[in-house]
Amino acid sequence: MMTRSASPLPPLRLFGGKGGVGKTTCAAAAALAAAESGRRVLAVTTDPAPSLGDAFRVDLTGEPIPIPTRRGALLAAELAAGPALSRWMAEHREPLREIAARGTYLTACDEVVVDAAPTAHTLRLLSMPEAIRRFAGVLDRLQERHRWMAERFGGVWRPDESDALAADLAAQGKEIEERLRDPERCHVYWVMLPEILSLEETRDALAALDEAGIPVREVIVNRVMPRDGEVIAEIRTALAGRTLRFLTEEEKEPIGKTALRRVGRGLKGRRVAPPGIEIPGYLRPSRPGLPKSKPRAGATAGSPGFQSRAGAWLDDIAPAGLQILFFGGKGGVGKTTCSAAVALALADRQSKDRILLISTDPAHSVADVLEVPLGDDERPIPGAPEGLRARELDAGRAFAKWGERYRDKVDEAAGAFAADSGGVQDLLDLTPPGIDELIAVSSLLDAVFGDGTEPAYDLVVVDTAPTGHALRLLEMPELALSWDHYLLSLLLKYREAVGLGDLAQELVALSRSLKRLEALLRDPARARFVAVTRAAELPRRETVRLLGSLKDLGIAVPAVVVNAVPPEDCPRRGASFRPRGLEQCAIIRAPAEFPPPRGVARLAAWVRSWETFTG
């Protein structure tokens, strides 16, 4: 078996950014260009709702498959966390071994190109090496008592598989952490669009990466059009000192190797930092862009006559009695903008009801879309109907508060066993994977069911994270219920030593609430999911897969919103829209506006222009 020293990992090139900015396209184009320069390249995606295979026009799985190239060699795979964890656990079981992939695909490549998940989950991924090292430290501390007991009563302690696991985790975490901070071995490219929302999220992400000591090689401004001069100027000012690269909007969606080669040439060319919008050799000045939109008459922020007067489609997606309405889809399709606009329309329609707009996406944009400051509490929105509140969920903060609640209980339980509680206390300091979805479920329980006597809100509108994480949120009640039952079984098993106490009562109450939430999610009269997409091939394919998953979960989808539908004379409009594979849903078209609508007045005006497609 190859050892780490004998099998150094190849250089890593990672493409990150806000959902929908073109990370997958850029990663696929970069991988293809590198391979056709004569290198051996592995392209992988860590997005739980992957589109890498769609970009290459091939079906990918967790096992790398060859992509035909003119020269060099290109392998591609879509990593799935569940199977990857199963493989990892198997490798560490009997006996503990090094991760098998180190001696196979990775060591056979000259370069690895990573198509990352959207911003917040990529930042979580990049911080994982430190979390792995901390977790290894926790395991080692939990092992200390075992070592002490072995030496005290057996005379000799010998390292076993558990000790090897902790040591291996610590070594892997340290190695990956060092690699991510080494600009020679890890090249991070941050992709964005020439839009203000994308710029705001990019600034936050770059600040987080700087704080983590992870250098960013380039910021790629994708899909630049002649209309974007003002935004480009803002980008150059906001990201002064950063290396910028500009890629222009393609006439057609870049799918397949021919189109990816064009994008790849732009990625390999000289870095461009134009004084304005002139990018010689790229832009076609004759190409029409979308007209700059003006707010429609009839709604002004803060006016007593606030009206959205949305069309009949609103009653179709949110009939009377609905308690929870999810908005989800591929990153960058406009979920946040659509959910905020519909929440305003619903608050106008149901002026006497209490309505909550809540974002469960760790990379929040609701505040930016509404142009109001928001946080992890429910706040009114100036200019909006009085019954509407908004909140941006902070899962890390909520988990820290939860941990503080249970520290005393951990010490109490440990004392009953004459055990050291330090290791378990350390576990409470770690933010576990999936915490965003778990805390979101807890918050939804509070918002929908309140104190158990009456609901806190009549209707909750949920702006979800991109597809893969939205599905994990919807699956979480069932998973959390299993976890809850397991903890209850442990308490019952050791009730004579630790007692049942408040924790058991809370777990029983949580179990009941989770069962109620599961039943609610599967009741089309009370819970629905609106899928948001765009008039393009990659979003369409992901939306078809999303609808299939929602059907499997038993969650009703009354409509698909096709957002940012371009004018009829735009070459990317295609054959209008009834997307293939979405025939079972009503299609609502939301027109493209430039710049995208922000603020209560523009959102309320924009949502009035939505229409049901009947073609």
WOSUL-V652905 format. One record per pair of residues at least 24 apart in sequence whose ideal C-beta (glycine too) atoms are under 10 Angstrom apart, sorted by the first residue. I is the first residue (numbers start at 0). J is the second residue. Records with the same first field share a line. If there is no record, write none. Layout:
I->J, J
This chain:
0->96, 97, 99, 101, 102
1->97, 101, 102, 103, 106
2->97, 101, 102
3->97, 101, 102, 170, 171, 174
5->101, 102, 106
6->97, 101, 102, 103, 105, 106, 107
7->101, 105, 106, 184
8->101, 105, 106, 108, 111, 174, 175, 178, 184
9->38, 39, 40, 41, 104, 105, 106, 107, 108, 109, 110, 111, 184
10->108, 109, 110, 111, 112, 178, 181, 183, 184, 185, 186
11->41, 105, 110, 111, 112, 113, 175, 178, 179, 181, 184, 185, 186, 187
12->40, 42, 110, 111, 112, 113, 185, 186, 187, 188, 216
13->45, 111, 112, 113, 114, 115, 121, 124, 125, 179, 185, 186, 187, 188, 189, 213, 215, 216
14->44, 112, 113, 114, 115, 121, 186, 187, 188, 189, 190, 219, 266
15->45, 113, 114, 115, 116, 117, 118, 120, 121, 122, 124, 125, 187, 188, 189, 190, 191, 201, 204, 208, 215
16->115, 117, 118, 121, 188, 189, 190, 191, 192, 197, 200, 201, 204, 218, 219, 221, 330, 331
17->117, 118, 119, 121, 189, 190, 191, 192, 194, 196, 197, 198, 199, 200, 201, 203, 204, 330, 331, 362, 364, 465
18->46, 48, 116, 117, 118, 119, 120, 197, 200, 328, 329, 330, 331, 332, 334, 360, 362, 364, 464, 465, 466
19->117, 190, 192, 197, 221, 328, 329, 330, 331, 332, 333, 334, 465, 533, 535, 537, 538
20->117, 118, 189, 190, 191, 192, 194, 197, 200, 201, 219, 220, 221, 222, 330, 331
21->54, 190, 191, 192, 219, 221, 222, 246, 249, 253, 262, 331, 537
22->46, 50, 51, 113, 114, 115, 116, 117, 118, 121, 188, 189, 190, 191, 219, 221, 330, 331
23->49, 50, 51, 52, 53, 54, 55, 114, 115, 190, 329, 330, 537
24->50, 51, 53, 54, 114, 190, 221, 222, 246, 249, 252, 253, 254, 258, 259, 262, 263, 537
25->54, 112, 114, 188, 190, 219, 221, 244, 246, 253, 259, 262, 263, 265, 266
26->51, 54, 75, 112, 113, 114, 115, 188, 190, 259, 266
27->51, 52, 53, 54, 55, 66, 73, 75, 112, 114, 253, 254, 255, 256, 258, 259, 262, 263
28->54, 112, 246, 253, 256, 258, 259, 260, 261, 262, 263, 264, 265, 266, 267
29->110, 112, 114, 186, 188, 219, 259, 262, 263, 266, 267
30->54, 55, 66, 68, 73, 74, 75, 110, 111, 112, 113, 114, 259, 263
31->55, 66, 68, 69, 71, 73, 75, 112, 256, 259, 260, 262, 263
32->68, 71, 73, 112, 259, 260, 262, 263, 264, 265, 266, 267
33->68, 71, 73, 109, 110, 112, 263, 266, 267
34->66, 68, 69, 70, 71, 72, 73, 74, 75, 108, 109, 110, 112, 263
35->68, 69, 70, 71, 72, 73, 256, 260, 263
36->68, 70, 71, 109, 110, 263, 267
37->68, 69, 70, 71, 72, 109
38->70, 71, 72, 73, 108, 109, 110
39->71, 72, 73, 74, 104, 107, 108, 109, 110
40->66, 68, 71, 72, 73, 74, 75, 108, 109, 110, 111, 112
41->72, 73, 74, 75, 76, 104, 105, 107, 108, 109, 110, 111, 112, 113
42->66, 73, 74, 75, 76, 77, 108, 110, 111, 112, 113, 114
43->74, 75, 76, 77, 78, 104, 105, 111, 112, 113, 114, 115
44->75, 76, 77, 78, 79, 112, 113, 114, 115, 116
45->77, 78, 79, 80, 83, 113, 114, 115, 116, 120, 121, 124, 467
46->77, 78, 113, 114, 115, 116, 117, 120, 121, 329, 330, 465, 466, 467, 468, 541
47->77, 78, 79, 80, 81, 116, 120, 464, 465, 466, 467, 468, 469, 470, 471
48->77, 116, 117, 327, 328, 329, 330, 464, 465, 466, 467, 468, 469, 470, 541, 544, 545, 548
49->76, 77, 78, 79, 114, 116, 466, 467, 541, 544
50->77, 114, 254, 329, 330, 466, 536, 537, 538, 540, 541, 544
51->75, 76, 77, 78, 112, 113, 114
52->76, 77, 540
53->254, 255, 536, 537, 538, 539, 540, 541, 544
54->114, 252, 253, 254, 255, 256, 258, 259, 262, 536, 537
55->254, 255, 256, 259
56->254, 255, 256, 258, 259, 536
57->255, 256
61->86
62->104
63->100, 103, 104, 105, 107, 108
66->256
67->256
68->256
69->256, 260
71->109
72->107, 108, 109
73->108, 112, 256
74->104, 107, 108, 111
75->112, 114
76->104
77->114
78->113, 114
79->467
80->432, 433, 467, 471
84->432
90->167
91->160, 161, 163, 164, 167, 168
92->160, 164
93->160
94->159, 160, 163
95->159, 160, 161, 162, 163, 164, 166, 167
96->163, 167
97->167, 170, 171
98->167, 171
101->171
110->186
111->185
112->186, 188
113->185, 187, 188
115->187, 188, 189, 190
116->330, 464, 465, 467, 468
117->200, 204, 329, 330, 331, 360, 361, 362, 464, 465, 466, 467, 468
118->189, 191, 197, 200, 201, 203, 204, 207, 330, 360, 361, 362, 364, 464, 465
119->200, 203, 204, 207, 360, 361, 362, 363, 394, 435, 464, 465, 468
120->330, 360, 361, 362, 435, 464, 465, 467, 468
121->187, 189, 204, 207, 208, 362
122->203, 204, 207, 208, 211, 213, 361, 362
123->361, 395, 430, 432, 434, 435
124->179, 432
125->175, 176, 179, 185, 187, 204, 207, 208, 211, 213
126->176, 179, 207, 208, 211, 213, 430
127->172, 175, 176, 179, 432
128->171, 172, 173, 174, 175, 176, 177, 178, 179, 180, 211
129->172, 173, 175, 176, 179, 211
130->172, 429, 430, 431, 432
131->168, 169, 170, 171, 172, 173, 175, 176
132->168, 169, 170, 171, 172, 173, 175, 176
133->168, 169, 172, 425, 426, 428, 429, 430
134->165, 168, 169, 172, 425, 426, 429, 431
135->164, 165, 166, 167, 168, 169, 170, 171, 172, 173
136->165, 168, 169, 172, 422, 425, 429
137->165, 168, 421, 422, 423, 424, 425, 426, 427, 428, 429
138->162, 164, 165, 166, 168, 169, 422, 425, 426
139->164, 165, 166, 168, 169, 422
140->165, 419, 421, 422, 423, 424, 425, 426
141->165, 419, 421, 422, 423, 425, 426
142->422
143->419, 421, 422
144->418, 419, 421, 422
147->419
176->211, 212, 213
179->208, 211, 212, 213, 214
180->211, 212, 213, 214
181->213, 214
182->213, 214, 215, 216
185->213, 214, 216
186->214, 215, 216, 217
187->213, 214, 215, 216, 217, 218
188->215, 216, 217, 218, 219, 242, 244, 266
189->215, 216, 217, 218, 219, 220, 238, 241
190->217, 218, 219, 220, 221, 222, 244, 246
191->218, 219, 220, 221, 222, 234, 238, 243
192->219, 220, 221, 222, 223, 227, 230, 234, 248, 331, 595
193->220, 221, 222, 223, 224, 226, 227, 228, 229, 230, 231, 233, 234, 245, 248, 276, 594
194->220, 222, 227, 230, 234, 331, 593, 594, 595
195->229, 230, 233, 234, 237, 367, 594, 595, 597
196->331, 333, 335, 336, 364, 367, 368, 594, 595, 597
197->221, 222, 230, 234, 331, 364, 595
198->230, 233, 234, 237, 238, 367
199->237, 364, 366, 367
200->362, 363, 364, 367
201->234, 237, 238, 241
202->234, 237, 238
203->362, 363
204->362
205->237, 238, 241
215->241, 242
216->241, 242, 244
217->241, 242, 243, 244, 266, 270
218->242, 243, 244, 245
219->243, 244, 245, 246, 265, 266, 270
220->244, 245, 246, 247, 271, 272
221->245, 246, 247, 248, 249, 262, 265
222->246, 247, 248, 249
223->247, 248, 271, 273, 276, 278, 281, 282
224->248, 276, 282, 283, 286, 287, 288, 289, 593
225->276, 277, 278, 282, 283, 284, 285, 286, 287, 288
226->276, 286, 287, 288, 289, 290, 291, 593, 594
227->275, 276, 282, 288, 593, 594
228->273, 275, 276, 277
229->275, 276, 291, 594
230->276, 593, 594
231->272, 273, 274, 275, 276, 277, 278
232->273, 274, 275, 276
235->272, 273, 274, 275
238->272
241->272
242->270, 272
243->270, 271, 272, 273
244->268, 269, 270, 271, 272
245->270, 271, 272, 273, 276, 278, 281, 282
246->271, 278, 281
247->278, 280, 281, 282, 283, 286
248->281, 282, 283, 286, 288, 571
249->570, 571
250->283, 286, 570, 571
251->535, 536, 570, 571, 573
252->533, 534, 535, 536, 537, 538, 539, 571, 573
253->536, 537
254->535, 536, 537, 540
255->536
286->569, 570
287->565, 566, 568, 569, 570
288->565, 566, 569, 593
289->563, 565, 566, 569, 590, 591, 592, 593, 594
290->566, 591, 592, 593
291->592, 593, 594
292->590, 591, 592, 593, 594, 595, 596, 601, 604, 605
293->592, 601, 604
294->592, 596, 598, 600, 601, 602, 603, 604, 605
295->600, 601, 603, 604, 605, 607, 608
296->604
297->600, 603, 604, 607
298->343, 347, 382, 599, 600, 601, 602, 603, 604, 605, 606, 607
299->382, 599, 600, 603, 604
300->370, 371, 380, 381, 382, 383, 598, 599, 600, 601, 602, 603
301->381, 382, 383, 599, 600
302->382, 599, 600
305->343, 346, 347, 350, 382, 383, 384, 385, 599, 600, 603
306->344, 347, 384, 603, 604, 607
307->340, 341, 342, 343, 344, 345, 346, 347, 348, 383, 384, 599, 602, 603, 604, 605, 606, 607
308->344, 347, 348, 603, 606, 607
309->340, 341, 343, 344, 345, 347, 348, 587, 603, 606, 607, 608, 609
310->344, 587, 606, 607, 608, 609, 610, 611
311->610, 611
312->341, 344, 557, 558, 560, 585, 586, 587, 588, 606, 609, 610, 611, 612
313->341, 344, 345, 347, 348, 587, 606, 609
314->348
315->527, 557, 558, 585, 587, 611
316->341, 345, 527, 528, 529, 555, 556, 557, 558, 560, 585, 587
317->341, 342, 344, 345, 348, 349, 458, 460, 527, 529, 557, 558
318->523, 524, 525, 527, 557
319->348, 349, 524
320->457, 458, 522, 524, 525
321->345, 349, 457, 458, 459, 460, 522, 523, 524, 525, 526, 527, 557
322->446, 447, 448, 454, 456, 457, 458, 459, 519, 522, 524, 525, 526, 527
323->355, 357, 443, 446, 447, 456, 458, 459, 460, 461, 516, 519, 520, 522, 525, 526, 527, 528
324->354, 356, 458, 459, 460, 461, 525, 526, 527, 528, 529, 557
325->359, 443, 459, 460, 461, 462, 463, 469, 472, 473, 520, 526, 527, 528, 529, 530, 549, 554, 556
326->356, 460, 461, 462, 463, 469, 528, 529, 530, 531, 560
327->359, 360, 461, 462, 463, 464, 465, 466, 468, 469, 470, 472, 473, 528, 529, 530, 531, 542, 545, 549, 556
328->463, 465, 466, 469, 528, 529, 530, 531, 532, 533, 538, 541, 542, 545, 559, 560, 562
329->465, 466, 467, 530, 531, 532, 533, 535, 537, 538, 539, 540, 541, 542, 544, 545
330->360, 362, 464, 465, 466, 467, 468, 538, 541
331->465, 533, 538, 562, 563
332->465, 466, 530, 531, 532, 533, 535, 538, 541, 542, 560, 561, 562, 563
333->368, 531, 532, 533, 560, 561, 562, 563, 589, 591, 595, 596
334->358, 360, 364, 461, 462, 463, 464, 465, 466, 469, 529, 530, 531, 532, 560, 562
335->360, 362, 363, 364, 365, 366, 367, 368, 369, 462, 463, 531
336->364, 365, 367, 368, 369, 462, 531, 562, 563, 589, 592, 595, 596, 597, 601, 602, 605, 606
337->368, 462, 529, 531, 560, 562, 563, 587, 589, 602, 605, 606, 609
338->365, 368, 460, 461, 462, 463, 529, 531, 560
339->364, 365, 366, 367, 368, 369, 380, 383, 387, 389, 460, 462, 596, 597, 598, 599, 602, 603, 606
340->368, 369, 560, 562, 589, 596, 599, 601, 602, 603, 604, 605, 606, 607, 609
341->460, 529, 560, 587, 602, 606, 609
342->369, 380, 383, 384, 387, 388, 389, 458, 459, 460, 461, 462, 602, 606
343->369, 380, 382, 383, 384, 387, 460, 599, 600, 602, 603, 605, 606
344->384, 602, 603, 606, 607, 609
345->384, 386, 387, 457, 458, 460, 606
346->380, 383, 384, 385, 386, 387, 388, 458, 460, 603
347->383, 384, 386, 387, 603, 606
348->384
349->384, 386, 387, 457, 458
350->384, 385, 386, 387
351->384, 385, 386, 457
352->384, 386, 387, 456, 457, 458
353->377, 385, 386, 387, 388, 446, 454, 455, 456, 457, 458, 459
354->383, 384, 386, 387, 388, 389, 456, 457, 458, 459, 460
355->386, 387, 388, 389, 390, 442, 443, 446, 447, 455, 456, 457, 458, 459, 460, 461
356->380, 383, 387, 388, 389, 390, 391, 456, 458, 459, 460, 461, 462
357->388, 389, 390, 391, 392, 439, 442, 443, 446, 456, 459, 460, 461, 462, 463
358->389, 390, 391, 392, 439, 460, 461, 462, 463, 464
359->390, 391, 392, 394, 435, 436, 438, 439, 440, 442, 443, 461, 462, 463, 464, 468, 469, 472
360->391, 392, 435, 439, 461, 462, 463, 464, 465, 468, 469, 472
361->391, 392, 393, 394, 395, 434, 435, 439, 464, 468
362->464, 465
363->390, 391, 392, 393, 462, 464
364->391, 462, 597
365->389, 390, 391, 392, 462
366->391
367->597
368->462, 595, 596, 597, 598, 599, 601, 602
369->597, 598, 599, 602
370->597, 598, 599, 600, 601, 602
371->598, 599
375->400, 438, 442
377->446, 455, 456
380->599
381->599
382->598, 599, 600, 603
383->599, 600, 602, 603
384->599, 603
386->456, 457, 458
387->456, 458, 460, 599
388->446, 455, 456
389->460, 462
390->442, 446, 459
391->462
392->435, 438, 439, 441, 442, 443, 461, 462
393->435, 438, 442
394->430, 433, 434, 435, 436, 437, 438, 439, 441, 442
395->430, 434, 435, 438
396->438
397->434, 435, 437, 438, 439, 441, 442
398->427, 429, 430, 431, 434, 435, 437, 438, 441
399->427, 428, 430
400->438
401->427, 434, 437, 438, 441
402->426, 427, 428, 429, 430
403->427
404->501, 502, 505
405->501, 502, 505
408->497, 500, 501, 502
409->502
411->497, 498, 500, 502
412->490, 493, 496, 497, 498, 500, 502
413->497
414->497
415->493, 495, 496, 497, 498
416->493, 496, 497
433->468, 471, 472, 475, 478, 479
435->464, 468, 471, 472, 475
436->463, 464, 468, 469, 470, 471, 472, 473, 474, 475, 476, 478, 479
437->471, 472, 475, 476, 478, 479, 482
438->475
439->463, 464, 468, 469, 471, 472, 475
440->472, 473, 474, 475, 476, 478, 479, 480, 509, 512, 513, 516
441->475, 479, 509, 512, 513
443->472, 475, 476, 512, 516, 519, 520
444->476, 479, 508, 509, 512, 513, 515, 516, 519
445->512
447->512, 515, 516, 519, 525, 526
448->511, 512, 515, 516, 519
451->508, 511, 512, 515
458->525
459->526
460->529
461->526, 528
462->531
463->528, 531
465->541, 545
466->530, 538, 541, 542, 544, 545, 548
467->541, 544, 545, 548
469->528, 530, 545, 548, 549
470->544, 545, 548, 549, 551, 552, 554
473->520, 526, 528, 548, 549, 552, 553, 554
474->548, 552
475->513, 516
476->512, 513, 514, 515, 516, 517, 518, 519, 520
477->513, 514, 516, 517, 520, 552
478->513
479->509, 510, 512, 513, 516, 517
480->509, 510, 512, 513, 514, 516, 517
481->513
482->506, 509, 513
483->507, 508, 509, 510, 511, 512, 513, 514
484->510, 513
486->510
517->553
520->552, 553, 554, 555
521->552, 553, 554, 555
522->553, 554, 555
523->553, 554, 555, 556, 557
524->555
525->555
526->553, 554, 555
527->554, 555, 556, 557, 558
528->552, 554, 555, 556, 557, 558
529->556, 557, 558, 559, 560, 584, 585, 587
530->556, 557, 558, 559, 560, 561, 581, 584
531->558, 559, 560, 561, 562, 563, 587, 589
532->559, 560, 561, 562, 563, 576, 578, 581, 586
533->560, 561, 562, 563, 564, 565, 571, 576, 578, 589, 591
534->561, 562, 563, 564, 565, 569, 571, 572, 573, 574, 575, 576, 578, 588, 591
535->561, 563, 571, 573, 578
536->573, 578, 579
538->562, 578
539->573, 576, 578, 579, 580, 581
540->578, 579, 580
542->578, 580, 581, 584
543->578, 579, 580, 581
544->580
546->580, 581, 583, 584
547->580
550->583
556->581, 583, 584, 585
557->584, 585, 587
558->584, 585, 586, 587, 611
559->583, 584, 585, 586, 587, 588, 612
560->584, 585, 586, 587, 588, 589, 609
561->586, 587, 588, 589, 590, 609, 612
562->587, 588, 589, 590, 591, 595, 609
563->588, 589, 590, 591, 592, 593, 595
564->588, 589, 590, 591, 609, 610, 612
565->590, 591
566->590, 591
574->614
575->612, 614
576->612, 614
577->612, 613, 614
578->612
585->611, 612, 613
586->610, 611, 612, 613, 614
587->611, 612
588->612, 614
